[in-house]
Amino acid sequence: MTAIKCQRCSRITWNAAVCNYCGRIVCEHCIKSVKKVKRKDIGKLYICKDCWSNLEKRKLFRNGIPLIVGIPQLEKGKK
């Protein structure tokens, strides 16, 4: 597994996720909230701090609806 640069704050991080509302790769410091969803194809919804300030995107997040579907989530490294 390689280090990834956050597209929001430009930090180098090992733990990154893709925001389901803007599609950017964000580090754990830029993730505002994570929500588990019952749908098996999604699993978890991630929302970054920039998208959290947008009320329409936050409303979708609270209802469990992803704005961008089909984003390949980053694979966690297995030792």
C-alpha positions as CSV (number, residue, x, y, z in Angstrom):
1,M,0.0,0.0,0.0
2,T,1.3,3.4,-0.9
3,A,0.9,6.8,0.7
4,I,-1.8,9.0,-0.9
5,K,-2.0,12.7,-1.0
6,C,-5.3,14.3,0.2
7,Q,-7.0,16.3,-2.5
8,R,-8.5,18.7,0.1
9,C,-5.6,19.6,2.5
10,S,-2.6,18.1,0.6
11,R,-1.5,15.9,3.5
12,I,0.3,12.7,2.9
13,T,-1.8,9.9,4.5
14,W,-2.1,6.1,4.7
15,N,-5.8,6.2,5.6
16,A,-7.8,7.8,2.9
17,A,-11.3,7.5,1.6
18,V,-13.3,8.8,-1.3
19,C,-16.1,11.3,-0.6
20,N,-19.4,10.1,-2.0
21,Y,-20.6,13.7,-2.7
22,C,-17.6,15.4,-4.5
23,G,-15.5,12.4,-5.5
24,R,-12.2,13.6,-4.0
25,I,-9.8,11.5,-2.1
26,V,-9.7,12.9,1.4
27,C,-7.7,12.0,4.5
28,E,-9.1,11.0,7.9
29,H,-8.8,14.6,9.1
30,C,-11.0,15.9,6.3
31,I,-13.7,13.4,6.7
32,K,-16.6,15.0,8.6
33,S,-18.8,11.9,9.0
34,V,-19.1,8.2,8.0
35,K,-22.4,6.3,7.8
36,K,-23.1,2.6,7.3
37,V,-25.7,1.8,4.7
38,K,-27.7,-1.3,4.4
39,R,-27.1,-1.5,0.6
40,K,-24.3,-4.1,0.0
41,D,-22.9,-2.3,-3.1
42,I,-22.2,0.9,-1.1
43,G,-21.3,-0.3,2.4
44,K,-20.3,3.1,3.9
45,L,-20.9,6.7,3.0
46,Y,-18.2,9.2,3.4
47,I,-18.7,13.0,3.4
48,C,-15.9,15.6,3.6
49,K,-16.0,18.9,5.5
50,D,-16.5,20.9,2.3
51,C,-19.6,18.9,1.3
52,W,-20.9,19.0,4.9
53,S,-21.3,22.8,4.5
54,N,-23.6,22.3,1.5
55,L,-27.1,21.7,3.0
56,E,-28.4,19.7,-0.1
57,K,-25.5,17.3,0.1
58,R,-25.8,17.0,3.9
59,K,-29.5,16.2,3.5
60,L,-28.7,13.4,1.0
61,F,-26.1,12.0,3.4
62,R,-28.5,11.9,6.4
63,N,-31.0,10.1,4.2
64,G,-28.4,7.6,3.2
65,I,-28.4,8.5,-0.5
66,P,-25.0,8.8,-2.3
67,L,-24.7,11.5,-4.9
68,I,-21.9,9.7,-6.7
69,V,-22.5,6.0,-7.1
70,G,-19.8,3.6,-8.3
71,I,-16.8,5.2,-6.8
72,P,-14.1,2.6,-6.3
73,Q,-13.2,2.8,-2.6
74,L,-9.5,2.6,-1.7
75,E,-8.3,-0.8,-0.8
76,K,-7.0,-1.2,2.7
77,G,-3.6,-2.9,2.8
78,K,-3.5,-6.4,4.2
79,K,-0.5,-7.6,6.0
